[in-house]
Amino acid sequence: MEIKDMTVEQLEERKNAIVAELDNEDADLDALEAEVRSIKEELEARAAEEEKKAEIRKTVAEAPAPVVVEKVEEEKRTVMTNAEVRASKEYVDAFARYLISENDAEVRSLLTETVSGTVPVPAIVEDIIKTAWEKSDILSRVKKTYIRGNLKVPFELSADGAYEHTEGTAAPTEESLSLGVVTMIPKNIKKWIRVSDEAIAMGGETLVRYIYDELTYQIVKKLTALVIGDITGASTSASSSAVDVPAISMNPALTTVATAFANLSDEASDPVIIMNKLTYASFIGAQAGGNFSFDPFNGLKVLFSSALPAYSAASNNQVYAIVGDLKGAQINYPEGEGIVIKYDDLSEAEADLVKIVGRQYAAHALTARKMFCNIKKTS
């Protein structure tokens, strides 16, 4: 048996047996000595190995117990703002259902912040209304405010001018100032449209856009006509409750716009011309009949509105064009620029039609003197 295959006990027994064999007459002493040396080396190697194992066991026993760390994955939840919610498809779809049912529970449940009062409209509705304002060349230039209730706007009815005062002389006379006040009382501007049941079935963003595009366009068009009506219906004399709008009686000619412009106050810093498109053709005719290089519009921007009659269709003394600065007109929105929708699926149910009514609460008035000049037709 090889030494490496023997146990410690067997090695010890063999070592003792070698001691007995040394007394034999034919004992090979060199071989026995070499065997003893091998046994000793094997025993020492095994003892060293055991000692090393013992040290390792001791180190392990004395080491602190391992700390078990439980890794807890924290749920990451992103909370959307109301603005982000209103821009989502889910909110638009829920809002479309709200327009039909008038039940706001689902819409409000999607909002992450509590909102009292009217249900917030989707972001696309705000874009529709904003775009309608920007696309209106007339209303985009009108002053806008958002004051709740009736709004009183003061204006200067009359006042003394400034004085040049030389030091040491008598003090100038105290200014005599008289103010007028324009009271803006809001009213509902309404427009209703008929929509088929098939159109209602579109639902979602398609339905919301269809309703608001049409209603917003019609309400903006009506507000434009009302502002123009404020100008054309104004008196040429100011009172304590209304500003004045000068008027001239001239047919389309090369000097008509320049004459109207000359009647504006110094505060009219950004004047434009408002007329029907057919009237534009009449001015171009005057240009063609006179000096081709002369601009009949005096370099001013021309805005078009069908709220004014064409010159050819206007009656004598009727306003057919306006020159002025639209900052002299004002619209106040006590409830903001939003449009309130009402849904009626009963009135015309027999025709499979749904009536949708849009309402905007607004006040409109002229709030600055001589910011406009009316041009009237003369025989």
C-alpha positions as CSV (number, residue, x, y, z in Angstrom):
1,M,0.0,0.0,0.0
2,E,1.3,3.4,-0.9
3,I,2.0,5.8,2.0
4,K,-0.4,8.4,0.7
5,D,-3.2,5.9,0.7
6,M,-2.6,4.9,4.4
7,T,-4.5,6.4,7.3
8,V,-2.6,8.1,10.2
9,E,-3.3,5.0,12.4
10,Q,-1.8,2.7,9.7
11,L,1.2,5.0,9.3
12,E,1.8,4.9,13.1
13,E,1.5,1.0,13.1
14,R,3.9,0.8,10.2
15,K,6.4,3.0,12.0
16,N,6.3,0.8,15.1
17,A,6.7,-2.3,12.9
18,I,9.8,-0.9,11.3
19,V,11.3,-0.5,14.8
20,A,10.8,-4.3,15.3
21,E,12.3,-5.2,11.9
22,L,15.5,-3.4,12.7
23,D,16.4,-6.3,15.0
24,N,16.2,-8.8,12.1
25,E,19.6,-10.0,10.9
26,D,18.7,-9.6,7.2
27,A,17.0,-6.1,7.7
28,D,17.7,-3.6,4.9
29,L,18.5,-0.7,7.0
30,D,18.8,1.9,4.2
31,A,15.4,0.9,2.9
32,L,13.8,1.0,6.4
33,E,15.4,4.4,7.1
34,A,14.0,5.8,3.8
35,E,10.6,4.4,4.6
36,V,10.6,6.0,8.1
37,R,11.6,9.3,6.6
38,S,8.7,9.2,4.1
39,I,6.2,8.3,6.9
40,K,7.5,11.1,9.0
41,E,7.1,13.6,6.1
42,E,3.6,12.4,5.4
43,L,2.6,12.7,9.0
44,E,4.0,16.2,9.2
45,A,2.2,17.2,6.0
46,R,-1.1,15.9,7.3
47,A,-0.6,17.6,10.7
48,A,0.1,20.9,8.9
49,E,-3.0,20.4,6.8
50,E,-5.1,19.8,9.8
51,E,-3.7,22.8,11.6
52,K,-4.5,25.0,8.6
53,K,-8.1,23.6,8.5
54,A,-8.4,24.4,12.2
55,E,-7.3,28.0,11.7
56,I,-9.9,28.4,8.9
57,R,-12.6,26.9,11.1
58,K,-11.6,29.3,13.9
59,T,-11.7,32.3,11.6
60,V,-15.1,31.3,10.3
61,A,-16.4,30.8,13.9
62,E,-15.2,34.1,15.1
63,A,-16.4,36.1,12.1
64,P,-19.6,38.2,12.7
65,A,-22.8,36.7,11.3
66,P,-23.6,38.0,7.8
67,V,-26.2,40.8,7.6
68,V,-29.0,39.8,5.3
69,V,-30.2,42.9,3.4
70,E,-33.6,42.7,2.0
71,K,-33.7,44.8,-1.2
72,V,-37.1,46.4,-1.5
73,E,-37.9,47.9,-4.9
74,E,-39.8,51.1,-4.3
75,E,-42.6,51.5,-6.8
76,K,-41.9,54.4,-9.0
77,R,-45.1,56.3,-9.7
78,T,-45.1,59.5,-11.8
79,V,-47.9,61.8,-10.8
80,M,-49.1,63.8,-13.8
81,T,-50.1,67.4,-13.5
82,N,-53.6,68.5,-14.5
83,A,-52.1,70.2,-17.6
84,E,-50.5,66.9,-18.6
85,V,-53.8,65.0,-17.9
86,R,-55.8,67.4,-20.1
87,A,-53.4,66.8,-23.0
88,S,-53.9,63.0,-22.8
89,K,-56.1,61.0,-25.1
90,E,-57.9,59.4,-22.2
91,Y,-59.0,62.8,-21.0
92,V,-60.1,63.9,-24.4
93,D,-62.2,60.7,-24.8
94,A,-63.7,61.2,-21.4
95,F,-64.5,64.8,-22.1
96,A,-66.3,63.8,-25.3
97,R,-68.5,61.5,-23.3
98,Y,-69.1,64.2,-20.8
99,L,-70.3,66.6,-23.5
100,I,-73.0,64.0,-24.4
101,S,-74.0,62.8,-20.9
102,E,-73.2,66.0,-18.9
103,N,-71.9,63.7,-16.2
104,D,-68.5,64.9,-15.1
105,A,-67.6,62.1,-12.7
106,E,-65.3,60.3,-15.1
107,V,-63.6,63.5,-16.3
108,R,-62.9,64.6,-12.7
109,S,-61.6,61.2,-11.7
110,L,-58.8,61.5,-14.2
111,L,-57.6,64.9,-12.8
112,T,-54.7,64.6,-10.3
113,E,-55.6,68.0,-8.6
114,T,-59.0,68.9,-7.2
115,V,-60.8,71.4,-9.4
116,S,-64.0,73.2,-8.4
117,G,-66.5,74.8,-10.7
118,T,-66.5,74.1,-14.4
119,V,-64.7,71.0,-15.7
120,P,-61.4,72.0,-17.3
121,V,-61.4,71.6,-21.1
122,P,-58.8,69.4,-22.9
123,A,-55.6,71.2,-24.1
124,I,-56.8,70.9,-27.7
125,V,-59.9,73.0,-26.9
126,E,-57.7,75.8,-25.5
127,D,-55.6,75.6,-28.7
128,I,-58.8,75.8,-30.9
129,I,-60.0,78.9,-29.1
130,K,-56.5,80.5,-29.1
131,T,-56.1,79.8,-32.8
132,A,-59.5,81.3,-33.5
133,W,-58.5,84.5,-31.8
134,E,-55.1,84.6,-33.6
135,K,-56.7,84.0,-36.9
136,S,-59.2,86.8,-36.4
137,D,-57.3,89.9,-37.8
138,I,-59.8,92.1,-35.9
139,L,-60.3,90.5,-32.5
140,S,-56.6,89.7,-32.2
141,R,-55.9,93.5,-32.0
142,V,-58.7,94.3,-29.5
143,K,-57.8,94.8,-25.9
144,K,-58.9,91.8,-23.7
145,T,-59.6,91.7,-19.9
146,Y,-60.8,89.0,-17.6
147,I,-62.6,90.9,-14.7
148,R,-65.6,89.3,-13.0
149,G,-68.9,91.1,-13.1
150,N,-69.6,94.5,-14.6
151,L,-66.4,96.4,-15.6
152,K,-66.2,100.2,-15.4
153,V,-63.5,101.8,-17.6
154,P,-62.8,105.5,-17.1
155,F,-61.8,107.8,-20.0
156,E,-60.7,111.4,-20.3
157,L,-63.7,113.4,-21.3
158,S,-61.9,116.8,-21.2
159,A,-58.7,118.1,-19.6
160,D,-56.5,121.2,-19.8
161,G,-53.2,120.9,-21.5
162,A,-49.8,121.1,-19.9
163,Y,-48.2,124.5,-19.2
164,E,-44.7,125.9,-19.5
165,H,-43.8,127.6,-16.3
166,T,-41.0,130.1,-15.8
167,E,-39.3,129.9,-12.4
168,G,-40.4,132.9,-10.2
169,T,-43.6,133.6,-12.0
170,A,-47.1,132.8,-10.8
171,A,-48.0,129.1,-10.5
172,P,-50.0,127.7,-13.4
173,T,-53.7,127.1,-13.1
174,E,-54.7,123.8,-11.6
175,E,-55.7,121.3,-14.3
176,S,-59.4,121.0,-14.9
177,L,-60.1,117.2,-15.6
178,S,-63.4,115.7,-16.4
179,L,-63.7,111.9,-16.6
180,G,-66.3,109.7,-18.3
181,V,-67.0,106.1,-17.4
182,V,-67.9,103.3,-19.9
183,T,-69.7,100.5,-18.1
184,M,-69.2,97.1,-19.7
185,I,-72.0,94.7,-18.9
186,P,-71.4,91.1,-20.0
187,K,-74.0,89.1,-22.0
188,N,-74.2,85.6,-23.3
189,I,-73.1,85.1,-26.9
190,K,-74.7,81.9,-28.1
191,K,-74.5,79.8,-31.2
192,W,-76.1,76.4,-31.7
193,I,-75.5,73.8,-34.4
194,R,-77.2,70.5,-35.4
195,V,-75.2,67.4,-35.4
196,S,-76.3,64.0,-36.7
197,D,-76.3,60.9,-34.5
198,E,-73.6,59.5,-36.9
199,A,-71.4,62.4,-36.2
200,I,-71.9,62.0,-32.4
201,A,-70.8,58.3,-32.8
202,M,-67.4,59.5,-33.9
203,G,-66.6,60.3,-30.3
204,G,-63.1,61.2,-28.9
205,E,-61.0,64.0,-30.3
206,T,-62.8,64.0,-33.6
207,L,-66.1,64.9,-32.0
208,V,-64.5,67.5,-29.6
209,R,-62.7,69.2,-32.5
210,Y,-65.7,69.2,-34.7
211,I,-67.9,70.9,-32.0
212,Y,-65.5,73.4,-30.8
213,D,-64.1,74.4,-34.2
214,E,-67.5,75.2,-35.5
215,L,-68.9,76.9,-32.3
216,T,-65.7,78.9,-31.7
217,Y,-65.6,80.1,-35.3
218,Q,-69.2,81.3,-35.1
219,I,-68.9,83.0,-31.8
220,V,-65.7,84.8,-32.8
221,K,-67.5,85.9,-36.0
222,K,-70.4,87.3,-33.9
223,L,-68.0,89.1,-31.5
224,T,-66.3,90.7,-34.5
225,A,-69.6,91.9,-35.8
226,L,-70.5,93.3,-32.3
227,V,-67.3,95.2,-32.0
228,I,-67.8,96.7,-35.5
229,G,-71.3,97.6,-34.5
230,D,-69.9,99.4,-31.4
231,I,-67.8,101.5,-33.8
232,T,-70.4,102.2,-36.5
233,G,-73.1,102.9,-33.9
234,A,-71.0,105.3,-31.9
235,S,-71.9,109.0,-31.7
236,T,-69.6,111.7,-33.0
237,S,-69.8,113.4,-29.6
238,A,-68.5,112.0,-26.3
239,S,-70.7,111.8,-23.2
240,S,-70.1,110.9,-19.6
241,S,-70.8,107.2,-20.4
242,A,-69.6,106.8,-24.0
243,V,-66.6,107.7,-26.1
244,D,-66.9,109.5,-29.5
245,V,-66.1,108.3,-33.0
246,P,-65.6,111.0,-35.7
247,A,-67.2,110.4,-39.1
248,I,-66.7,111.6,-42.6
249,S,-68.9,111.3,-45.6
250,M,-66.8,110.4,-48.6
251,N,-67.0,107.8,-51.4
252,P,-64.0,105.6,-52.2
253,A,-61.3,108.0,-53.5
254,L,-57.6,108.5,-53.3
255,T,-57.9,110.8,-50.3
256,T,-60.7,109.1,-48.4
257,V,-58.6,107.0,-46.1
258,A,-56.1,109.9,-45.5
259,T,-59.0,112.1,-44.5
260,A,-60.4,109.6,-42.0
261,F,-56.9,109.0,-40.6
262,A,-56.5,112.7,-40.0
263,N,-59.6,112.6,-37.7
264,L,-57.9,110.1,-35.3
265,S,-56.4,111.1,-31.9
266,D,-52.7,111.0,-31.3
267,E,-53.2,107.9,-29.2
268,A,-54.2,105.9,-32.3
269,S,-50.7,104.6,-32.9
270,D,-51.5,101.5,-34.9
271,P,-54.4,102.3,-37.2
272,V,-55.8,99.8,-39.7
273,I,-58.7,99.9,-42.3
274,I,-61.7,97.7,-42.0
275,M,-64.0,97.1,-45.0
276,N,-65.9,94.6,-47.0
277,K,-63.9,92.9,-49.7
278,L,-66.2,94.3,-52.4
279,T,-65.4,97.8,-51.1
280,Y,-61.7,97.1,-51.6
281,A,-62.4,96.7,-55.3
282,S,-64.1,100.1,-55.3
283,F,-60.9,101.7,-53.9
284,I,-58.8,99.9,-56.4
285,G,-61.1,101.3,-59.1
286,A,-60.6,104.8,-57.7
287,Q,-56.8,104.2,-57.9
288,A,-57.1,102.9,-61.4
289,G,-59.1,106.0,-62.4
290,G,-56.6,108.4,-60.9
291,N,-52.9,108.1,-60.3
292,F,-51.8,104.5,-60.6
293,S,-48.8,105.0,-58.3
294,F,-50.9,106.6,-55.5
295,D,-51.8,104.3,-52.6
296,P,-55.5,104.9,-51.7
297,F,-55.0,103.1,-48.4
298,N,-52.3,105.5,-47.2
299,G,-50.0,102.7,-46.3
300,L,-52.3,101.2,-43.7
301,K,-53.1,97.5,-43.4
302,V,-56.5,96.5,-44.7
303,L,-58.7,94.1,-42.7
304,F,-61.8,92.5,-44.1
305,S,-65.2,91.9,-42.5
306,S,-68.6,91.0,-44.0
307,A,-70.1,92.8,-40.9
308,L,-69.7,96.0,-43.0
309,P,-71.8,96.4,-46.1
310,A,-70.1,96.7,-49.5
311,Y,-69.9,100.3,-50.7
312,S,-72.0,99.4,-53.7
313,A,-74.8,97.9,-51.5
314,A,-74.6,100.5,-48.7
315,S,-77.4,103.1,-48.4
316,N,-76.7,106.8,-48.3
317,N,-75.1,107.9,-45.0
318,Q,-74.3,104.3,-44.0
319,V,-70.9,103.4,-42.7
320,Y,-69.0,101.2,-45.2
321,A,-65.5,101.4,-43.9
322,I,-63.6,102.2,-40.7
323,V,-60.1,103.6,-40.1
324,G,-58.8,103.3,-36.5
325,D,-56.7,101.6,-33.8
326,L,-58.5,98.5,-32.5
327,K,-56.9,99.0,-29.0
328,G,-59.7,101.5,-28.6
329,A,-62.1,98.6,-28.4
330,Q,-62.2,96.2,-25.4
331,I,-63.7,92.8,-24.6
332,N,-64.1,91.6,-21.1
333,Y,-64.4,87.9,-20.3
334,P,-65.7,87.4,-16.7
335,E,-65.5,83.6,-17.0
336,G,-62.5,83.4,-19.3
337,E,-62.4,82.8,-23.0
338,G,-63.8,79.3,-22.7
339,I,-67.1,78.2,-24.3
340,V,-69.7,76.4,-22.3
341,I,-71.5,73.5,-24.2
342,K,-75.0,72.3,-23.7
343,Y,-76.2,69.1,-25.3
344,D,-79.8,68.5,-26.4
345,D,-80.7,65.1,-27.9
346,L,-84.5,65.4,-27.4
347,S,-85.7,68.5,-29.3
348,E,-85.1,66.9,-32.8
349,A,-84.8,63.3,-31.9
350,E,-87.3,62.3,-34.6
351,A,-84.9,63.5,-37.2
352,D,-81.9,61.8,-35.6
353,L,-80.3,65.2,-34.9
354,V,-78.7,66.5,-31.8
355,K,-78.7,70.2,-30.9
356,I,-75.4,71.5,-29.4
357,V,-75.5,75.0,-27.9
358,G,-72.3,77.0,-27.3
359,R,-72.2,80.0,-25.0
360,Q,-69.5,82.6,-24.2
361,Y,-70.0,85.2,-21.5
362,A,-68.5,88.5,-22.6
363,A,-68.9,92.3,-22.6
364,H,-67.7,94.6,-25.4
365,A,-67.4,98.4,-25.7
366,L,-65.2,101.3,-27.0
367,T,-63.1,102.6,-24.2
368,A,-60.9,105.4,-25.7
369,R,-61.9,108.6,-27.5
370,K,-61.3,109.2,-31.2
371,M,-59.5,105.9,-31.8
372,F,-61.7,105.3,-34.9
373,C,-63.3,107.2,-37.7
374,N,-66.3,106.0,-39.6
375,I,-66.5,106.5,-43.4
376,K,-70.0,107.0,-44.7
377,K,-71.4,106.7,-48.2
378,T,-72.6,110.0,-49.7
379,S,-74.8,110.4,-52.7
